[in-house]
């Protein structure tokens, strides 16, 4: 893996099917990340936008603590998000 390996997500959201299809990836690369089931992969991605990005003291937080498994096209809809990993599915087709 490349620079993305430095990210340390503590939570990863997606619908149950995507979480299951990415089981091996999550177990290998994000073994300690809490898996959060969502209504859809798009909802998981959108939830990243609404999360607070500040510390308790009001300073900005930039620690990459959350991720969503979703289609790469989500970054076209939500350009504030970035693709961290491609090919998270046990079979190709999804990304994180």
N, CA, C and O atoms as CSV, one atom per row, in Angstrom:
chain,resi,resn,atom,element,x,y,z
A,1,UNK,N,N,0.846,-1.184,0.000
A,1,UNK,CA,C,0.000,0.000,0.000
A,1,UNK,C,C,0.877,1.228,0.000
A,1,UNK,O,O,2.043,1.168,0.393
A,2,UNK,N,N,0.317,2.350,-0.443
A,2,UNK,CA,C,1.103,3.567,-0.535
A,2,UNK,C,C,0.800,4.512,0.618
A,2,UNK,O,O,0.544,4.054,1.731
A,3,UNK,N,N,0.824,5.813,0.380
A,3,UNK,CA,C,0.678,6.804,1.446
A,3,UNK,C,C,-0.570,6.604,2.286
A,3,UNK,O,O,-0.598,7.001,3.451
A,4,UNK,N,N,-1.606,5.996,1.717
A,4,UNK,CA,C,-2.848,5.792,2.444
A,4,UNK,C,C,-2.659,4.920,3.671
A,4,UNK,O,O,-3.484,4.969,4.583
A,5,UNK,N,N,-1.623,4.141,3.723
A,5,UNK,CA,C,-1.401,3.256,4.864
A,5,UNK,C,C,-1.227,4.039,6.157
A,5,UNK,O,O,-1.376,3.483,7.244
A,6,UNK,N,N,-0.910,5.334,6.046
A,6,UNK,CA,C,-0.708,6.137,7.250
A,6,UNK,C,C,-2.025,6.547,7.901
A,6,UNK,O,O,-2.032,6.976,9.055
A,7,UNK,N,N,-3.129,6.423,7.187
A,7,UNK,CA,C,-4.421,6.766,7.772
A,7,UNK,C,C,-4.795,5.734,8.820
A,7,UNK,O,O,-4.560,4.539,8.640
A,8,UNK,N,N,-5.374,6.198,9.912
A,8,UNK,CA,C,-5.742,5.286,10.998
A,8,UNK,C,C,-7.217,5.470,11.330
A,8,UNK,O,O,-7.553,6.091,12.339
A,9,UNK,N,N,-8.081,4.946,10.505
A,9,UNK,CA,C,-9.506,5.069,10.739
A,9,UNK,C,C,-9.910,4.274,11.963
A,9,UNK,O,O,-9.500,3.126,12.131
A,10,UNK,N,N,-10.717,4.889,12.819
A,10,UNK,CA,C,-11.227,4.171,13.974
A,10,UNK,C,C,-12.638,3.663,13.711
A,10,UNK,O,O,-13.143,2.825,14.457
A,11,UNK,N,N,-13.278,4.162,12.656
A,11,UNK,CA,C,-14.618,3.724,12.272
A,11,UNK,C,C,-14.694,3.632,10.757
A,11,UNK,O,O,-14.076,4.420,10.041
A,12,UNK,N,N,-15.450,2.673,10.287
A,12,UNK,CA,C,-15.686,2.538,8.859
A,12,UNK,C,C,-17.161,2.234,8.649
A,12,UNK,O,O,-17.669,1.233,9.155
A,13,UNK,N,N,-17.845,3.085,7.912
A,13,UNK,CA,C,-19.273,2.909,7.679
A,13,UNK,C,C,-19.573,2.429,6.270
A,13,UNK,O,O,-18.858,2.747,5.320
A,14,UNK,N,N,-20.634,1.666,6.157
A,14,UNK,CA,C,-21.140,1.190,4.861
A,14,UNK,C,C,-22.390,0.368,5.140
A,14,UNK,O,O,-22.698,0.050,6.289
A,15,UNK,N,N,-23.111,0.028,4.062
A,15,UNK,CA,C,-24.244,-0.865,4.305
A,15,UNK,C,C,-23.704,-2.254,4.610
A,15,UNK,O,O,-22.538,-2.543,4.338
A,16,UNK,N,N,-24.532,-3.100,5.163
A,16,UNK,CA,C,-24.089,-4.423,5.625
A,16,UNK,C,C,-23.468,-5.245,4.510
A,16,UNK,O,O,-22.491,-5.958,4.737
A,17,UNK,N,N,-24.025,-5.153,3.303
A,17,UNK,CA,C,-23.492,-5.928,2.182
A,17,UNK,C,C,-22.065,-5.487,1.854
A,17,UNK,O,O,-21.189,-6.330,1.663
A,18,UNK,N,N,-21.826,-4.188,1.788
A,18,UNK,CA,C,-20.480,-3.691,1.471
A,18,UNK,C,C,-19.487,-4.051,2.570
A,18,UNK,O,O,-18.342,-4.401,2.283
A,19,UNK,N,N,-19.921,-3.968,3.828
A,19,UNK,CA,C,-19.034,-4.364,4.924
A,19,UNK,C,C,-18.650,-5.830,4.799
A,19,UNK,O,O,-17.494,-6.199,5.007
A,20,UNK,N,N,-19.624,-6.660,4.460
A,20,UNK,CA,C,-19.347,-8.085,4.284
A,20,UNK,C,C,-18.443,-8.354,3.101
A,20,UNK,O,O,-17.558,-9.207,3.173
A,21,UNK,N,N,-18.660,-7.625,2.000
A,21,UNK,CA,C,-17.853,-7.823,0.795
A,21,UNK,C,C,-16.422,-7.310,0.969
A,21,UNK,O,O,-15.531,-7.671,0.200
A,22,UNK,N,N,-16.210,-6.478,1.971
A,22,UNK,CA,C,-14.877,-5.927,2.225
A,22,UNK,C,C,-14.257,-6.501,3.498
A,22,UNK,O,O,-13.314,-5.931,4.047
A,23,UNK,N,N,-14.784,-7.614,3.955
A,23,UNK,CA,C,-14.336,-8.209,5.213
A,23,UNK,C,C,-12.828,-8.439,5.244
A,23,UNK,O,O,-12.168,-8.060,6.211
A,24,UNK,N,N,-12.277,-9.050,4.204
A,24,UNK,CA,C,-10.843,-9.355,4.191
A,24,UNK,C,C,-9.998,-8.085,4.213
A,24,UNK,O,O,-9.004,-8.007,4.934
A,25,UNK,N,N,-10.399,-7.086,3.416
A,25,UNK,CA,C,-9.671,-5.819,3.401
A,25,UNK,C,C,-9.688,-5.167,4.779
A,25,UNK,O,O,-8.648,-4.757,5.296
A,26,UNK,N,N,-10.870,-5.075,5.363
A,26,UNK,CA,C,-10.996,-4.438,6.678
A,26,UNK,C,C,-10.196,-5.193,7.733
A,26,UNK,O,O,-9.550,-4.580,8.584
A,27,UNK,N,N,-10.237,-6.499,7.679
A,27,UNK,CA,C,-9.501,-7.310,8.656
A,27,UNK,C,C,-7.997,-7.128,8.522
A,27,UNK,O,O,-7.277,-7.150,9.520
A,28,UNK,N,N,-7.520,-6.949,7.301
A,28,UNK,CA,C,-6.089,-6.820,7.075
A,28,UNK,C,C,-5.588,-5.392,7.322
A,28,UNK,O,O,-4.572,-5.201,7.991
A,29,UNK,N,N,-6.295,-4.388,6.786
A,29,UNK,CA,C,-5.776,-3.024,6.806
A,29,UNK,C,C,-6.380,-2.136,7.890
A,29,UNK,O,O,-5.752,-1.159,8.300
A,30,UNK,N,N,-7.563,-2.450,8.355
A,30,UNK,CA,C,-8.219,-1.658,9.404
A,30,UNK,C,C,-8.774,-2.590,10.476
A,30,UNK,O,O,-9.967,-2.545,10.775
A,31,UNK,N,N,-7.925,-3.428,11.053
A,31,UNK,CA,C,-8.426,-4.461,11.961
A,31,UNK,C,C,-9.073,-3.916,13.232
A,31,UNK,O,O,-9.912,-4.591,13.827
A,32,UNK,N,N,-8.707,-2.734,13.650
A,32,UNK,CA,C,-9.263,-2.168,14.877
A,32,UNK,C,C,-10.395,-1.182,14.635
A,32,UNK,O,O,-10.969,-0.645,15.582
A,33,UNK,N,N,-10.718,-0.943,13.366
A,33,UNK,CA,C,-11.785,0.009,13.049
A,33,UNK,C,C,-13.145,-0.590,13.394
A,33,UNK,O,O,-13.440,-1.735,13.053
A,34,UNK,N,N,-13.955,0.197,14.068
A,34,UNK,CA,C,-15.320,-0.213,14.367
A,34,UNK,C,C,-16.118,-0.161,13.064
A,34,UNK,O,O,-16.075,0.839,12.347
A,35,UNK,N,N,-16.831,-1.218,12.763
A,35,UNK,CA,C,-17.629,-1.292,11.529
A,35,UNK,C,C,-19.045,-0.806,11.829
A,35,UNK,O,O,-19.755,-1.386,12.651
A,36,UNK,N,N,-19.436,0.256,11.153
A,36,UNK,CA,C,-20.715,0.915,11.399
A,36,UNK,C,C,-21.660,0.630,10.232
A,36,UNK,O,O,-21.437,1.145,9.137
A,37,UNK,N,N,-22.710,-0.177,10.432
A,37,UNK,CA,C,-23.681,-0.413,9.354
A,37,UNK,C,C,-24.537,0.836,9.119
A,37,UNK,O,O,-25.010,1.460,10.069
A,38,UNK,N,N,-24.727,1.192,7.855
A,38,UNK,CA,C,-25.559,2.331,7.481
A,38,UNK,C,C,-26.628,1.865,6.501
A,38,UNK,O,O,-26.585,0.734,6.016
A,39,UNK,N,N,-27.584,2.738,6.212
A,39,UNK,CA,C,-28.663,2.391,5.282
A,39,UNK,C,C,-28.144,2.167,3.863
A,39,UNK,O,O,-28.696,1.360,3.116
A,40,UNK,N,N,-27.086,2.882,3.497
A,40,UNK,CA,C,-26.505,2.746,2.162
A,40,UNK,C,C,-25.060,3.196,2.209
A,40,UNK,O,O,-24.630,3.836,3.169
A,41,UNK,N,N,-24.309,2.859,1.168
A,41,UNK,CA,C,-22.926,3.319,1.115
A,41,UNK,C,C,-22.877,4.833,0.923
A,41,UNK,O,O,-21.988,5.499,1.454
A,42,UNK,N,N,-23.834,5.378,0.160
A,42,UNK,CA,C,-23.888,6.835,-0.020
A,42,UNK,C,C,-24.168,7.531,1.306
A,42,UNK,O,O,-23.605,8.591,1.582
A,43,UNK,N,N,-25.030,6.944,2.124
A,43,UNK,CA,C,-25.319,7.522,3.444
A,43,UNK,C,C,-24.072,7.502,4.324
A,43,UNK,O,O,-23.840,8.431,5.097
A,44,UNK,N,N,-23.278,6.453,4.208
A,44,UNK,CA,C,-22.032,6.384,4.983
A,44,UNK,C,C,-21.089,7.503,4.567
A,44,UNK,O,O,-20.486,8.165,5.411
A,45,UNK,N,N,-20.966,7.709,3.259
A,45,UNK,CA,C,-20.094,8.777,2.763
A,45,UNK,C,C,-20.616,10.145,3.188
A,45,UNK,O,O,-19.844,10.991,3.640
A,46,UNK,N,N,-21.901,10.361,3.047
A,46,UNK,CA,C,-22.493,11.651,3.421
A,46,UNK,C,C,-22.315,11.925,4.914
A,46,UNK,O,O,-22.150,13.076,5.320
A,47,UNK,N,N,-22.349,10.882,5.722
A,47,UNK,CA,C,-22.199,11.075,7.164
A,47,UNK,C,C,-20.825,11.634,7.519
A,47,UNK,O,O,-20.672,12.293,8.548
A,48,UNK,N,N,-19.827,11.379,6.680
A,48,UNK,CA,C,-18.496,11.930,6.931
A,48,UNK,C,C,-18.504,13.447,6.865
A,48,UNK,O,O,-17.726,14.108,7.553
A,49,UNK,N,N,-19.385,14.001,6.036
A,49,UNK,CA,C,-19.453,15.453,5.884
A,49,UNK,C,C,-20.065,16.129,7.096
A,49,UNK,O,O,-19.750,17.281,7.396
A,50,UNK,N,N,-20.937,15.421,7.792
A,50,UNK,CA,C,-21.634,16.029,8.920
A,50,UNK,C,C,-20.905,15.834,10.240
A,50,UNK,O,O,-21.304,16.391,11.263
A,51,UNK,N,N,-19.833,15.042,10.218
A,51,UNK,CA,C,-19.089,14.790,11.451
A,51,UNK,C,C,-18.305,16.022,11.850
A,51,UNK,O,O,-17.794,16.751,11.000
A,52,UNK,N,N,-18.217,16.245,13.127
A,52,UNK,CA,C,-17.416,17.349,13.643
A,52,UNK,C,C,-15.954,17.114,13.325
A,52,UNK,O,O,-15.434,16.024,13.565
A,53,UNK,N,N,-15.304,18.095,12.803
A,53,UNK,CA,C,-13.879,18.000,12.503
A,53,UNK,C,C,-13.068,18.902,13.436
A,53,UNK,O,O,-12.051,19.472,13.041
A,54,UNK,N,N,-13.535,19.018,14.675
A,54,UNK,CA,C,-12.799,19.822,15.649
A,54,UNK,C,C,-12.547,19.008,16.904
A,54,UNK,O,O,-13.269,18.058,17.206
A,55,UNK,N,N,-11.515,19.397,17.626
A,55,UNK,CA,C,-11.215,18.802,18.922
A,55,UNK,C,C,-12.093,19.464,19.972
A,55,UNK,O,O,-12.775,20.446,19.679
A,56,UNK,N,N,-12.086,18.952,21.157
A,56,UNK,CA,C,-12.882,19.512,22.241
A,56,UNK,C,C,-12.565,20.961,22.540
A,56,UNK,O,O,-13.427,21.696,23.022
A,57,UNK,N,N,-11.342,21.385,22.264
A,57,UNK,CA,C,-10.953,22.775,22.535
A,57,UNK,C,C,-11.263,23.701,21.374
A,57,UNK,O,O,-10.918,24.881,21.424
A,58,UNK,N,N,-11.911,23.192,20.321
A,58,UNK,CA,C,-12.286,24.006,19.177
A,58,UNK,C,C,-11.251,24.032,18.064
A,58,UNK,O,O,-11.521,24.573,16.992
A,59,UNK,N,N,-10.068,23.460,18.293
A,59,UNK,CA,C,-9.056,23.428,17.243
A,59,UNK,C,C,-9.441,22.388,16.193
A,59,UNK,O,O,-10.166,21.436,16.482
A,60,UNK,N,N,-8.954,22.581,14.989
A,60,UNK,CA,C,-9.274,21.658,13.898
A,60,UNK,C,C,-8.626,20.306,14.117
A,60,UNK,O,O,-7.519,20.206,14.644
A,61,UNK,N,N,-9.343,19.262,13.700
A,61,UNK,CA,C,-8.845,17.895,13.795
A,61,UNK,C,C,-8.635,17.375,12.384
A,61,UNK,O,O,-9.522,17.504,11.540
A,62,UNK,N,N,-7.494,16.800,12.119
A,62,UNK,CA,C,-7.215,16.252,10.799
A,62,UNK,C,C,-6.500,14.919,10.971
A,62,UNK,O,O,-5.356,14.754,10.548
A,63,UNK,N,N,-7.190,13.971,11.596
A,63,UNK,CA,C,-6.539,12.710,11.923
A,63,UNK,C,C,-7.077,11.515,11.160
A,63,UNK,O,O,-6.679,10.385,11.444
A,64,UNK,N,N,-7.970,11.725,10.197
A,64,UNK,CA,C,-8.449,10.625,9.389
A,64,UNK,C,C,-9.072,9.507,10.187
A,64,UNK,O,O,-8.781,8.341,9.921
A,65,UNK,N,N,-9.928,9.814,11.168
A,65,UNK,CA,C,-10.438,8.786,12.051
A,65,UNK,C,C,-11.672,8.083,11.521
A,65,UNK,O,O,-12.134,7.132,12.150
A,66,UNK,N,N,-12.224,8.499,10.406
A,66,UNK,CA,C,-13.435,7.862,9.903
A,66,UNK,C,C,-13.351,7.647,8.399
A,66,UNK,O,O,-12.693,8.402,7.683
A,67,UNK,N,N,-14.023,6.615,7.941
A,67,UNK,CA,C,-14.017,6.261,6.526
A,67,UNK,C,C,-15.357,5.644,6.154
A,67,UNK,O,O,-16.132,5.234,7.017
A,68,UNK,N,N,-15.609,5.588,4.862
A,68,UNK,CA,C,-16.822,4.947,4.343
A,68,UNK,C,C,-16.436,4.091,3.148
A,68,UNK,O,O,-15.577,4.474,2.353
A,69,UNK,N,N,-17.062,2.949,3.023
A,69,UNK,CA,C,-16.899,2.117,1.837
A,69,UNK,C,C,-18.034,2.504,0.894
A,69,UNK,O,O,-19.210,2.413,1.245
A,70,UNK,N,N,-17.662,2.933,-0.304
A,70,UNK,CA,C,-18.677,3.409,-1.243
A,70,UNK,C,C,-18.112,3.411,-2.660
A,70,UNK,O,O,-16.950,3.076,-2.886
A,71,UNK,N,N,-18.949,3.790,-3.588
A,71,UNK,CA,C,-18.539,3.908,-4.979
A,71,UNK,C,C,-17.608,5.105,-5.150
A,71,UNK,O,O,-17.752,6.120,-4.467
A,72,UNK,N,N,-16.665,4.975,-6.057
A,72,UNK,CA,C,-15.744,6.078,-6.327
A,72,UNK,C,C,-16.473,7.322,-6.822
A,72,UNK,O,O,-15.975,8.435,-6.657
A,73,UNK,N,N,-17.643,7.148,-7.425
A,73,UNK,CA,C,-18.395,8.291,-7.945
A,73,UNK,C,C,-18.872,9.230,-6.840
A,73,UNK,O,O,-19.272,10.360,-7.119
A,74,UNK,N,N,-18.834,8.777,-5.600
A,74,UNK,CA,C,-19.249,9.625,-4.479
A,74,UNK,C,C,-18.401,10.888,-4.399
A,74,UNK,O,O,-18.907,11.942,-4.014
A,75,UNK,N,N,-17.116,10.804,-4.757
A,75,UNK,CA,C,-16.275,12.004,-4.691
A,75,UNK,C,C,-16.655,13.026,-5.752
A,75,UNK,O,O,-16.300,14.198,-5.632
A,76,UNK,N,N,-17.372,12.599,-6.792
A,76,UNK,CA,C,-17.908,13.557,-7.762
A,76,UNK,C,C,-19.081,14.320,-7.153
A,76,UNK,O,O,-19.274,15.505,-7.426
A,77,UNK,N,N,-19.858,13.629,-6.329
A,77,UNK,CA,C,-21.016,14.237,-5.676
A,77,UNK,C,C,-20.582,15.065,-4.473
A,77,UNK,O,O,-21.103,16.156,-4.242
A,78,UNK,N,N,-19.629,14.546,-3.710
A,78,UNK,CA,C,-19.119,15.204,-2.513
A,78,UNK,C,C,-17.611,15.421,-2.678
A,78,UNK,O,O,-16.819,14.628,-2.170
A,79,UNK,N,N,-17.203,16.488,-3.384
A,79,UNK,CA,C,-15.777,16.680,-3.659
A,79,UNK,C,C,-14.928,16.942,-2.417
A,79,UNK,O,O,-13.700,16.927,-2.498
A,80,UNK,N,N,-15.560,17.181,-1.278
A,80,UNK,CA,C,-14.815,17.362,-0.031
A,80,UNK,C,C,-14.190,16.057,0.440
A,80,UNK,O,O,-13.257,16.061,1.244
A,81,UNK,N,N,-14.706,14.945,-0.062
A,81,UNK,CA,C,-14.197,13.625,0.325
A,81,UNK,C,C,-13.068,13.213,-0.614
A,81,UNK,O,O,-12.957,13.728,-1.726
A,82,UNK,N,N,-12.243,12.296,-0.168
A,82,UNK,CA,C,-11.165,11.789,-1.005
A,82,UNK,C,C,-11.144,10.267,-0.971
A,82,UNK,O,O,-11.559,9.646,0.007
A,83,UNK,N,N,-10.664,9.694,-2.032
A,83,UNK,CA,C,-10.504,8.246,-2.116
A,83,UNK,C,C,-9.213,7.876,-1.388
A,83,UNK,O,O,-8.136,8.371,-1.719
A,84,UNK,N,N,-9.337,7.007,-0.403
A,84,UNK,CA,C,-8.162,6.554,0.341
A,84,UNK,C,C,-7.635,5.235,-0.187
A,84,UNK,O,O,-6.423,5.040,-0.273
A,85,UNK,N,N,-8.526,4.334,-0.538
A,85,UNK,CA,C,-8.165,3.008,-1.028
A,85,UNK,C,C,-9.108,2.636,-2.152
A,85,UNK,O,O,-10.286,2.990,-2.121
A,86,UNK,N,N,-8.602,1.928,-3.139
A,86,UNK,CA,C,-9.442,1.362,-4.199
A,86,UNK,C,C,-9.356,-0.153,-4.103
A,86,UNK,O,O,-8.323,-0.711,-3.733
A,87,UNK,N,N,-10.463,-0.809,-4.444
A,87,UNK,CA,C,-10.453,-2.263,-4.478
A,87,UNK,C,C,-10.561,-2.910,-3.113
A,87,UNK,O,O,-9.846,-3.870,-2.826
A,88,UNK,N,N,-11.442,-2.402,-2.267
A,88,UNK,CA,C,-11.588,-2.963,-0.922
A,88,UNK,C,C,-12.425,-4.232,-0.903
A,88,UNK,O,O,-12.339,-5.021,0.038
A,89,UNK,N,N,-13.230,-4.432,-1.931
A,89,UNK,CA,C,-14.087,-5.611,-1.985
A,89,UNK,C,C,-13.254,-6.872,-2.128
A,89,UNK,O,O,-12.209,-6.868,-2.780
A,90,UNK,N,N,-13.719,-7.945,-1.518
A,90,UNK,CA,C,-13.051,-9.231,-1.704
A,90,UNK,C,C,-13.031,-9.581,-3.187
A,90,UNK,O,O,-12.128,-10.272,-3.660
A,91,UNK,N,N,-14.032,-9.099,-3.913
A,91,UNK,CA,C,-14.032,-9.103,-5.362
A,91,UNK,C,C,-13.970,-7.657,-5.794
A,91,UNK,O,O,-14.532,-6.809,-5.100
A,92,UNK,N,N,-13.330,-7.321,-6.883
A,92,UNK,CA,C,-13.112,-5.924,-7.273
A,92,UNK,C,C,-14.423,-5.181,-7.498
A,92,UNK,O,O,-15.451,-5.785,-7.805
A,93,UNK,N,N,-14.368,-3.840,-7.335
A,93,UNK,CA,C,-15.518,-3.030,-7.642
A,93,UNK,C,C,-15.847,-1.946,-6.641
A,93,UNK,O,O,-16.510,-0.973,-7.001
A,94,UNK,N,N,-15.413,-2.071,-5.402
A,94,UNK,CA,C,-15.724,-1.046,-4.404
A,94,UNK,C,C,-14.424,-0.420,-3.924
A,94,UNK,O,O,-13.341,-0.954,-4.162
A,95,UNK,N,N,-14.537,0.701,-3.255
A,95,UNK,CA,C,-13.372,1.378,-2.720
A,95,UNK,C,C,-13.689,1.998,-1.383
A,95,UNK,O,O,-14.836,2.016,-0.938
A,96,UNK,N,N,-12.671,2.497,-0.763
A,96,UNK,CA,C,-12.809,3.164,0.540
A,96,UNK,C,C,-12.231,4.532,0.431
A,96,UNK,O,O,-12.234,5.283,1.407
